[in-house]
Amino acid sequence: MRKHLGFISLVALIFFSSCEREVEESIIEIGFDFQPLGVGNFWIYEVDQTTYFGENDSEQELFFYRDHIRTFYLNEAKEQVFIVERLKSSDKQTWVLEKEYTLILRDFTLIKTVDNQPLVSFVFPPKIGRVWNGNIYRNDIRDDFEIDSVQNGPANGIDFEIGYRVLQEKSDDKITFRDIRYEYYGKGIGMTEYFAEVLTYCSRNDCLGDEIIDSGSKIQMNLIEYGND
């Protein structure tokens, strides 16, 4: 009897080990490891932000963000909703809560909801040329995002095998506005870089076409540290 129990236990162990390997291989094959989701995962970004208030009037701020998955819950659709707390610091010593946002994996897409605005920020598996509507879960006009380039690590001191850039917007008429936004996602890491420059230019007759910034902001976020605690 003990021999039979031992044999059954061995078979069960092999079965479950095989299942775990299949799950891990599936995650890697589909590309879900471009945004690892687990309680305790964190990412620290160095941030350079400039806010423009008018002609020759701007304010630059250098600081750090720490995004940390603190918990998750199941929504009505039985999806795992990961809650990310974003902390802000000027010295990486004292942190203050900036906001919280959520991440959901749904139908091979990553949905990032910030300030109650859901955005499809990434798709799986990633490949050059993939295009999707980032606003598909918003009551808003279509906004096409595209994986347009590939990046091989390291970048900003962070080593990774491969990364993809998601181009969210690239518009600049050099007369009235400029809107450039993109994110990078690294394999096994998550978002490694974020850039957004959204500006309006002076449109008076005496400055039209001179690209004089009237208002807007520019932000550059570079990943400097990540892990799990």
C-alpha positions, -999 to 999 in steps of 0.1 A, spaced: 0 0 0 28 24 9 45 16 -24 13 25 -43 10 58 -23 46 66 -31 41 60 -68 9 81 -68 27 109 -50 55 108 -75 31 109 -104 13 138 -89 45 157 -83 56 151 -119 21 162 -132 21 194 -112 57 202 -120 48 197 -157 18 220 -153 40 247 -137 65 245 -165 37 248 -191 23 279 -173 57 295 -172 64 287 -208 30 300 -218 36 333 -200 70 337 -218 56 327 -252 26 351 -250 48 378 -236 31 385 -203 65 388 -188 68 423 -204 46 434 -175 51 411 -145 22 414 -121 25 403 -86 19 417 -51 52 433 -39 66 441 -73 80 477 -75 96 500 -100 115 532 -92 118 560 -118 139 590 -121 116 618 -133 124 651 -150 92 672 -154 88 707 -168 55 726 -167 50 756 -190 28 784 -178 33 809 -207 60 825 -228 94 823 -210 76 810 -179 82 774 -168 91 753 -138 113 723 -138 112 696 -111 135 666 -106 122 638 -84 115 600 -81 84 579 -85 81 545 -68 53 523 -82 44 494 -60 18 467 -64 3 466 -29 -26 442 -34 -52 428 -59 -88 419 -60 -113 400 -83 -137 422 -101 -172 411 -113 -157 395 -144 -134 375 -121 -104 394 -134 -74 401 -112 -72 439 -106 -38 449 -93 -37 481 -73 -5 501 -78 4 529 -53 26 556 -68 49 573 -42 69 605 -48 102 615 -33 129 641 -39 156 620 -23 145 584 -23 143 585 15 110 601 23 80 590 2 46 606 -1 16 589 -17 9 606 -51 -20 584 -64 -31 549 -70 -39 532 -103 -48 497 -115 -35 472 -139 -56 444 -155 -47 417 -181 -77 413 -204 -79 394 -237 -41 397 -242 -40 434 -234 -27 454 -205 -53 479 -192 -38 508 -171 -65 529 -154 -52 562 -140 -76 588 -126 -106 566 -137 -93 567 -173 -86 532 -187 -59 529 -213 -48 499 -233 -11 505 -229 4 472 -242 -7 441 -261 6 405 -260 25 390 -276 44 421 -286 58 425 -322 68 454 -344 38 468 -363 10 459 -340 -16 486 -338 -46 489 -314 -70 514 -301 -57 527 -268 -91 542 -260 -112 511 -266 -125 511 -230 -131 548 -229 -160 569 -241 -136 587 -264 -124 589 -300 -102 562 -314 -65 566 -305 -41 542 -323 -11 530 -304 17 511 -323 47 490 -313 71 508 -337 106 499 -326 127 474 -306 153 481 -280 181 458 -267 194 464 -232 209 478 -211 193 512 -208 198 537 -180 218 510 -162 189 485 -163 198 453 -181 172 434 -201 171 411 -231 147 430 -253 123 459 -251 96 474 -273 85 510 -277 48 518 -278 43 550 -297 11 566 -284 12 599 -303 35 617 -327 21 650 -338 37 684 -343 23 710 -367 49 735 -355 22 761 -354 -4 754 -328 5 722 -309 30 694 -302 20 660 -288 47 633 -285 41 603 -262 56 569 -259 65 541 -234 91 513 -234 85 479 -220 114 455 -211 112 417 -211 109 405 -175 107 440 -162 77 461 -172 77 498 -182 113 510 -184 107 545 -198 79 570 -203 80 602 -223 53 628 -229 56 663 -243 23 680 -248 25 717 -257 5 745 -273 23 772 -292 17 809 -292 -9 816 -319 -9 854 -320 -1 870 -353 33 882 -340 45 847 -329 25 823 -351 48 796 -365 77 805 -342 72 775 -319 70 797 -288 55 776 -260 23 790 -246 14 762 -222 18 725 -216 42 700 -200 71 677 -206 79 646 -185 106 620 -188 106 589 -166 135 564 -166 136 532 -146 165 530 -122 155 502 -100 130 473 -98 123 442 -77 99 427 -52 95 433 -15 
